[in-house]
Amino acid sequence: MAQNPEAVKITEDVAQMIYVTAPNQDEARAIAKAVVGERLAACANVLEGVSSIYWWDGALQEDRESVLIFKTRRELVAKLTARIKALHSYDCPCVVALKIDDGNTDYLNWIVSQTT
């Protein structure tokens, strides 16, 4: 397979996965469509039916949530986080960035090419 001369060379810390929880699938999909549409992320996966157990307001809570997994570039994490917080209904939404160390270079280059 020939290398694409315009492909971005992936180095450490270029691509990131962003883990987010949302109260339901409708809100998760709305957030995903907004941020992918704005090219803050190349892709979003929405996983339905996650059981979350956590401390909030001094009590142990248990809820059903949806999980979003975004793929973006490192330089967009702060802007993406701010946008998710603006769209999200939670007072303190879970937004966690995870570094992608390695993977399919073609896919990682696609993440970079699809975000602005």
N, C-alpha and C positions, 0 to 999 in steps of 0.2 A: 504494500500500500504506500503510495507516495505521500510525503508530508505536505501539509498545506503551508505554503510560505508565509501566509498571513496569520497562521495560528499563533496564539500567545503561548510562550513557553511557560508551563506551570512550574512555579517554584513554591517552596514552603510558605504557607500563610496566604496564598492567593485565593483559594476557594474555601468557603465556609458553609456549614450546615447550621441552620437556625431552628431550634426546637421551641415550639410555642404550644400552650394549651388554650383551649377555648371552651365556653360553657356548652356548646352544641354544634352540630354540623352546619347549620345555616350560618351562624356567625363565622365559623371557621372558613367556610367557602367564600363568604363575602370578603373577609380579610385577604384570603388567598387571591381572589380575582382582582382586588384593588392593587395589591403590591406587585403581583406579576404583571398586571396591565400597565403599571407605572415603571416597569423594568427595574424595580429594586431587587427582584429575585428572578432567576431564570425559570424556576419551577417550584411548585408547591404540591406536597402530598397531604391529603386529608385522611386521617385515620379515625374512624368512629368507634365509640363504645369503650373508651379507656376508663378504668376505675382509678380515681385519684384519692389518696388519703394524705392529709396534710394538716398542719396547725394553722388556724386563722382565728383572730379575735379571742385568743386564749383558750380555744377549744379544739379538740380533734374533729376534723371534718372528713366526710366521705361523699364524693360526687362522681357522677358519670360526666366525662368530658370528651372532647375531640382533640386530637393532636394534629398540629401542622408541622411539617418539615419543609423548610425552604432551603434552596441552594442559591448561593449568591457569592459575590466576591468580598473579600475582607474589607476593602475600602468603603463598602456600602453598609456595613453592619450598623453603624450608629444611626444613619439615616433610615434604614429599614426598621430598626428598633423603635425609633421615634414615631414612625408612621403606624406601626402595629399598635403602639400604645394609644395613639390618637383614634384608631378605629375600634379598639377593644373595649368591651363593657366592664372588665374587671378593674378594680382600683389599682391592683398591682399584678399585671399579667406576667406569667412566666415567659421570658424571652431569653434564650440561652444560645450563645454562639459556640460551635464546636469546629475546631480546625480540621480540615481534610488534609491528611498527610500524603495520601497517594491514591491512585485509582486509575480508571480508564482515562488516559490523557486526552483522547478525543472528546469525551464527555466533559472533563474539567475545562477544556478549552471552550466547549459549547456554553458552559455556565458563564464564563467571562464574556464571550461574544454576545450573549443575550441580555446582559445587564448594562446599565449606563450610569 
